[in-house]
Amino acid sequence: MSIFAMVGVTVIVGSTQIASAQQATSSKFRPTQRTALADVDARSKEILAVNQSIWEFAEVGLQENKSAALLVSKLKQEGFTVKTGVADMPTAFVASYGSGKPVIGILAEYDALPGMSQKVSPVRESFAAGKPGHACGHSGLGSGALGAALAVKTAMQKHKLKGTIRLYGTPAEETVIGKVYMTLAGVFKDLDVCLHWHPSTRNGAWSGSSKALVSVKFTFDGTAAHAAGSPESGRSALDGVELMNVGVNYMREHVKEDARFHYVITDGGGAPNVVPPHATVWYFIRADKHQDVESYFKWINDIARGAALMSRTKLSVKIDTDCHELVVNTPLSELIHKNLVAVGAPTFTEAEQAYARRLQQPLIAQFDTKFPLAIDESIQRLTDSSKPSKGSTDVGDISWFVPTGGLRTSCLVAKSPGHSWQNVSCIGSTIGQKGILYGAKVLAVTALDLLENPEERAAARADWKQRTKERKYTTLIPKGQKPPVKIR
């Protein structure tokens, strides 16, 4: 069997399906859930073809036009009511099937990362040189979420279940924009529970929090002049940026260890012999708690103002987005873990294991990293982790308003770095395909648990209320501000 999903051709074989017909009729599941599991199997080629298409589109955040349109067309064909362009973002959508309570939401993402184009190959080979690629696996995330929503719809239709299933198309996750502005627009406010998933290097329920983050651009405006002939007549905007960065780097010593400050200079002038009249630096400011992000932002803003005074330039500040840490939910994590075990994690062939080993070789050579496993087939033990991850997700903002639970599945090489070319290769191969179908099945049976069992919803809401009773949602985004129209 080939493990490759080649350009224009989706390679799907029997072993890609992760559950046999016998498993789908297991006593572990109610009739509604068996219907959903069978539906994922029946439409697996369709789900994986969507992954292949979005993988090839490889569109960056806020420009996922083809990807969003494909998902919307599939949902409309299946009888979902779809609203597009929500929260002033052309590639955001909300698709609904059914009516009334309870309302269960599933999140879809489909943005790629700039410059990460990669073929389905065990060596570094661009699919389209310099173009984006799905180094975070969002082609699989969106297609798996679609498969889950369609499977739940099939079960609702066949078994005449009451309630509503929703699929939310959320753009620009990589820059934590989409769900933040959708939250501010109130599109999640009537959900009973929200579910999400992500391609990963391992299988497990989401049991830890994430870092809050503000994305902000500082622009300095000065005066152009000949850098050699009349520098005294110029005021360098780039000086403002560099002085600011120096100040922030000295600040690092005096903040909590969980703080993270990253920046790139997106505009530093046009030529060395011209005093730069304009310069912009783009910052991500992260911390475990949003209240700390707010404090650090104020401090960094003061440093920027000081840099403008020193360089005799004018400062303007534009906040693109402001996302919050994830509010974990133990009952939902426990339910998802139960379903991960019940569905059963996929196993991988010798060919897939060998392919993964080849993907690991450059990492071993460069970093002298040890890789005991090629692909992690285990299901992680459930832990109520109080330690947040080092990354950020705009799912966090939803979780401040709605009980939210998530999962990861093994779609990628064990211990591969996030946002690597190895991930692009994996999510387009049968390794990624198996994880996508596993994620779709676990999401579907969990959504049905929540649709059918009021006690599951009540437990999730009680946990959420306890965790949020001392929290007040605030945002650094100016009131009424619309989302950015592009990433940079």
N, C-alpha and C positions, 0 to 999 in steps of 0.2 A: 504494500500500500504506500502511496505517496503521502507525505505529511504536508505538502505544500498546497496553499490556496493560490493558484497561479493567476496572473493578471487576466481579467475577463472570464475566468473559469473558477467556480467554487467546487473544490474537491470534497465530496462528502461520501463517506463509506459507512457501512453498518456499524463499525466500532466507534464512530464518532458519537453515536447515541449512548447516553450514559446510564439509561435504565431500560431493562428488558420489559417485555410485556408482562412477564410474571411479576416483576417488581411493581409495575403500575397497578396491579390488582392486589397488592399486599394489604393485609389487614391493618397495617400501620396507618392507612389512610381511609378517610371517609369517601363515599361515592363521588362527591363533588371534587375532591382532590384527585381521585383516580382519573376522573374525566380531564382535569387540567394537565396531569402528567402525560396522559395519552395524547393530548392536544399538542403539547410541546414536541413530543416524538413525531407526530404526524406532520407538523409544519416545520420540522428542523431544517429542511433544505431552504425553506423560505427565510427563516430567521438568519441562517448563516449567509445566505445571499445578500441580505441587508447589511450584515457586517462587512462582507466583501466590498459592497458598493461604497459604504461610508469610509472604509479603509482606503479605497482608491481616491475618493473625493478629497480626503485629508484637508479639511477647511479649518482655518483658525477661528478663534472665538469671535462672535458677532458677525461672522461672514459664512456661517454654516448653511448657506442657502440650499444647496442640493441635498445635503444630509437631512435637514429639517423637512424639506418638501417630500422626500422619500418616506420618512416616518409618517407624516401627515396623510399621504396618499394611502398607505397601508391601513391606517386607522379608519379613514373614511370608508374604505372598501369593506371593512368589517362592521360598519354600523355605528361607529363612535361619532359623537358630535364634537367638532373640533373648532376651537377659537384660536386664531393665529395673531401674531403681532402683539402679544400681551405685554404689559408693562413697558410699552414703547420700544420693544426689541423685535425686529422683523423675524428673527429665527427662534423666538420663544412661542410655545403653544400650550394649550390645555385641551386634552381629549377626554371625553366622558362617555361612559356607557352605564345605563340603568338610571334609577331615580331614587331620591330620598336617602334617608340614613340607613345604615352607617355609610360614611364616605371614606374609602381607602385610597390613598395616593401612592403611586410609584414614580420614581424620578428617572428621567433619561438624560444622558449627556452625549455629545457627539462632536466636540471640538478637538482639533489636532494641535500639535506644537510646532512652532516655526523651525525650519531648518532640519527637521528630523526624518525626512524622507528615507525610506529603506525598503528594499525588496524582501520578500520572504526567502531569506538566504542566511546561511550560518556565518557569512563574512560581511564586512561593511560594504554595502552596495546600494547606492541611492536608486530609488524607484524613479524619481525625477529630481535631478540635482538642485539643491538649494531650496526645495519646496518643503512644505510641512509634512509631518507624519504622525501616526497615532502612537506616540511613545508612552502615553498613559493608558492606552487601551480603550479609549472612549468609543471607538467604532463598535467594539464588543459590548460595552456598557449600554449604549443606546439600543442595539439590536436585542440584547438579552432582556432589557426592560420591556421592549415591545413584545417579545415572545411571552413574557409573563402576563402582561395586560390582556393580550389576545386569549391566552389560556383561561384566565379568570372569566373573561367575557363568555367564552364557550361554556364553562361550568355554570355560570349564572343563567345563561339562556336555557341550557338543557334541564337544569334542576329548579328553575323558576325561583332563583334567590332574589331577595329584596336588597336594595342598597345600590351604591354607585362605586364603580371602579374608575379611577382617573390615571392617565399617564401625563406627566408634566414634562414638556420639552424645555430643558433649561440650558441656554447657551453659555459660552464663555466661563466654564468652570475653572479653567486653568488660571484665570485672573480673578477668580471669585466674584464675578459680576452678576451673572444671570439670576441666581436664586435670591441674592440680596435685594435686587430691585423688584423681583416678583414678590418677595415677602413684604416690602414696603408698599407694594400695590395691593396687598391683601388677597392674593390669589390662593393662598393656602389656608385661609382663616376658618373655613368650614370643614376641614379634614378632621376625621376622628383619629387616624393614624397615618403616618407617612413612612414609606419603605424605600430603601436605596441599596445599591450594591456597587462593587467595583472590582474589575479584574486585578489580580494580585499574584504574588509569589506563593500564596498559601490559602488554605480554606479556613474560614472561621467567622463567627459572629462579631460584629463591631461592638466592643465593650469599653473602649477608652474614648477620651475626649480628643480635641484638636486645638490648634493655636488660633487665637483671634488675629486678625490682620487688617491693616489699613493700607491701601494702595494710593499713593499721592505723588503728584508731580510738582516740583519746585522750579519755576522759571525766573531767570534773572535777565533784565533788560538794561543794557549799557549804551555806549556810544562807539560807533565804528571810527577807526582812524588807521593810518599807515603805521604798522607796528615798528618800523625802523625810522621812518621820516618824521613822524609827529605823534609818538606814543603818548605824549603829555596831553594831547587833545582827546584821547580815547578813554573809555571806562569799560573794562573787560567783564562781560557777563560770565565768561568762563572762570575768571578769578573768583567771582561770587560762588559758583558751584564748587570749586576746589577748596575754598576756605570753609564752606559749609561741610563738605565731606571730612575735612580735617577735624572740625569741631565734633562731628558725630563719632568719629573714630576715637577721640578722647573720651567721649561720653560712655563708650562701651564698658569701661572699667567700673562704672558706678551704677549699673542697672542689675536687675536680677539675672540669674544664670539662664533662665528660660527665654530671655529676650533675644530676638534675632533682627538685625537690620541689614538689608541688602539694597544695593543701588546700582543703576546703570546710567551713564550719561547718554541721553538720546539725541542731544544737540550740543555740540561743543565748539561751533564755529565752522567756517568754510575753508579758510586757508591760514597758514601760519603768519603771513605778512599783513593780516588784517586783524586789528583788535576786535574780538568777537562781540557784536552788539546784542546777541541773543544766546542763551544757553539754558538747557533744561536737564535736570537730574530726576530720575524716577525711583522712588523708594517703596519698598515693602517693609512695614514695621510690624513685627509679630511679638506675641507673648501668650502665655497660657490663659490669661484673663483679659477680657475686653477692657476692664477698668485700667489695667496697666498700659494697654495699647493707647488709650486716650491720654494718659499721663505722658508717655514717651512721645506721642505726636506733638503735644504742646511744647515739650522740651526741645524737640528737633525743630519745630517751627520757630522757636526763639533763637536757636542757633542760626537758622537760615536768615532771620531778620538781622542778626548781628553780622553775618557775612555780607549782606547787602549794604549795611552801613560801612563796613570796612572797604568794600570795593566801589562804593559810591554808585551802586546800581539800584534798580527798582525790582522788588520781589512780588511775584504773584504765585498763589498756591491753588492747585486744583486736586480735590479728592475724587478719585475715580470710583472707589468702592470701600466699604468698611464691613468686614465680616466678623462674626462672633464665634466663640468656641462652641463645640458641639455639646449639647446636654444629653448625656447617655441615659439609657432606659433599660434597667435590669430585666423587667418582665419580657420586654421585646427581645433582648439579647438571648434570654433563656429559650423563648419560643423559636427563634431563628436557629439557635444551636440544635435544638431538638429536631428541627426539620432538615438541617444539614446532615445530621446523622441518619435520619429516616430515609431521605432520598438516596444518600450514599455518594461519596465522592468518586469521581471518575478515576480509572487507572489508565496508564499510558503504555503504549507498545514499546518494544525494544528500539524500533526505528525512531520513535519520538524521543525516547531517553537519549539515544545517541546524538540526535540533532541538538537537544538541549546541552549536552556536553560540549559540542562544538561551539555553541554560542557562549559558553562559559570560558573558553580558552583565552580569548583576549583579556578578559577580566583577571584571570589567573596570572597571565604574563605581565599585565600592567601593575596590578596591585598586590600580587602574591597572596591572593585571597584563597581560602580553603572552601570547597563546595562539597560537603558530604553527600548531598542529594543533587540529582539532575533536575527533577521536578518533585515538588512536595505533594504527595498524595494523601497525607494525613489530614485530619480535621483538628484544628487547634483546640486545646482545652479551654473551656470558658472561664475567664477570670474577670472579676469586677475591678478593672484597672483604674486607679485614680490618676495615673501618670498620662498626661496627654501625649499624642503623637507629635512629631516634629513638624508635621505639615499642617496645612489649613484647608478647610473646605467650606463652601457656602451652604452646604447642608446645615451647618451650624445655626444659621439664622432661622431656618424653618423650625429647628428643634426648640427654640425659645418660645414658640407659639403652639406647637403640635407635638405629641409623643412621636418620637422618631427612632427607627431601628434599621440596622443595615448589616450587610455581610460582604465577605470577600471570597473569591474562588481562585484556585490555581489556574491561571491562564498563561503564566510567564515562567521563565527559568527561575529555579530556586535562588533566592538572594540576589537576583539581578538588580542593579541600581534603578531607581525611579527615573523615568524620562530618558531611557537609554535606547539606542537603536535595536538592541536585543529585544526590547519589548514590542517594537513595531513589527519585527519579524515574527515573534510568537503569536501576537493577536491575529495575524493574518494566516496562521497555520492551523493544523488540526489540534495542536496543543491548546491554542486559544479557543478553538471551536468547542472543545469538550467543556472547558470552564464556562463558556457562555451559556450552553444548554443547562449545565448544572445550576448556574445562577438563576436562569429563567424558571426552572422547576421549583427551587427553594422559595423564590419570591412569590410564585403563584400559590403554592400550598400555604404559605404564611398569610398571604392576603385573604385566602378563603377561611383560614382559622379566625381571622379578625372580623371578617364579614359575618360569620355564622355564630361566633361565640361572644356574647356580650361581656362575659366575665374576663376574657382576655383583654378586651378593650378597656374595661374598668380598671384592671390591674395596671395597665400601661399608663392610663391617665392619672391614677393615684401616685405612681412613682414620679411622673412628670410634675405634678403639682407640688410634691414634696421638694423636688430639686430646684424648682423655679420660684418658690415662694419668697425667697430673699433676693431674687434677681430682678433688676429693672432694665428693660431693653432701651438702650440709647444708641444713637448713631451720629457719627461725625459727618455724614453726608448732608449737605444743606437741604432744608425742606423744599420740596418741589423740584429738585434737580433731576433731570432725565439721565438715563444711562449713557455712557459713552457710545459713540457710533463706530469706533474702531479701537483696537487694543493700544496702538501707539499713535 
